[in-house]
Amino acid sequence: MTTTQRILDLAAAAPASHDEDLVQLLGEANELYQQGLQDLHREMADRHTELSTADLMAAAHTVGMPGDAAQDRAEVILLLALAEWERTPAAMAFMEMAEAAARRGVCLIPEE
């Protein structure tokens, strides 16, 4: 099963889940979200080895990601990866799942 399919399955199961079950679903989906972003980040770093940092910064601005001249190459590539990742079905499903869980008072940040 792909990361995308598993996140979509977790998001589909979330509305019928409550309390600790929902926290567990959200936690697993969060881990998969982070894994997907890391995988894409590595792919983008490999894909853009020939581009200068200035060209990468221009690409980041084109997709609406903030950035400044003080950022190094790795940071700019991460911004580009995040911009691309946030438009994937997996990322959108996770965001929707997390927002719906938050409206129900459930989140991954423990209360103090």
C-alpha positions in Angstrom: 0.0 0.0 0.0 1.3 3.4 -0.9 1.7 6.3 1.6 -1.0 8.2 -0.3 -3.5 5.3 -0.1 -2.8 4.7 3.6 -3.4 8.4 4.4 -6.6 8.4 2.4 -7.8 5.2 4.2 -7.0 6.8 7.6 -8.8 10.0 6.6 -11.8 8.0 5.5 -11.9 6.2 8.9 -11.4 9.3 11.0 -15.0 10.7 11.0 -16.3 7.4 12.6 -13.5 7.4 15.2 -13.5 9.0 18.6 -11.0 10.1 21.3 -8.0 7.8 21.5 -8.8 6.0 18.3 -8.9 9.3 16.5 -5.6 10.3 18.1 -4.0 7.1 16.9 -5.3 7.5 13.4 -4.1 11.1 13.4 -0.7 10.1 14.7 -0.2 7.5 12.0 -1.3 9.9 9.3 1.1 12.5 10.7 4.0 10.1 10.5 3.1 9.2 6.9 2.7 12.9 6.0 6.2 13.6 7.4 7.6 10.6 5.6 6.1 11.7 2.3 7.5 15.2 2.7 10.9 13.8 3.5 10.8 11.5 0.5 9.8 14.3 -1.8 12.5 16.6 -0.3 15.2 14.0 -1.2 13.7 13.6 -4.7 13.7 17.4 -5.3 17.3 17.7 -4.0 18.4 15.1 -6.6 16.2 16.6 -9.3 17.6 20.1 -8.9 21.3 19.5 -8.5 22.0 21.7 -11.6 20.0 24.8 -10.5 21.7 27.6 -8.7 20.4 28.8 -5.3 19.2 32.0 -7.0 17.2 30.0 -9.5 15.8 27.8 -6.7 14.8 31.0 -4.8 13.0 32.3 -7.9 11.2 29.0 -8.3 10.1 29.2 -4.6 8.8 32.8 -5.1 6.9 31.6 -8.2 5.0 29.0 -6.2 4.3 31.5 -3.5 6.7 30.3 -0.8 8.4 32.9 1.3 12.1 33.1 1.2 15.1 35.4 1.5 18.7 35.7 0.4 19.9 34.4 3.8 18.5 31.0 3.2 20.8 28.3 2.0 20.2 25.8 -0.8 18.8 23.1 1.4 16.2 25.4 2.9 15.0 26.6 -0.5 14.7 23.0 -1.7 12.7 22.2 1.4 10.4 25.2 0.6 9.9 23.9 -2.9 9.2 20.4 -1.7 6.7 21.6 0.8 4.9 23.7 -1.9 4.7 20.6 -4.1 3.8 18.2 -1.2 0.9 20.4 0.0 -0.8 19.9 -3.4 -0.8 16.1 -3.2 -3.9 14.1 -2.4 -2.1 12.6 0.6 -1.2 16.0 2.1 -4.6 17.5 1.4 -6.4 14.5 3.0 -4.2 14.7 6.1 -4.8 18.5 6.5 -8.5 18.0 6.2 -8.4 15.1 8.7 -6.3 17.2 11.2 -8.7 20.2 10.8 -11.8 18.1 11.3 -10.2 16.4 14.3 -9.3 19.8 15.8 -12.9 21.0 15.4 -13.8 18.0 17.5 -11.2 18.9 20.1 -8.7 16.3 19.1 -5.1 17.1 18.3 -1.6 15.6 18.6 -0.3 18.3 20.9 -0.7 17.0 24.5 -2.5 19.3 26.9 -0.5 20.6 29.9 
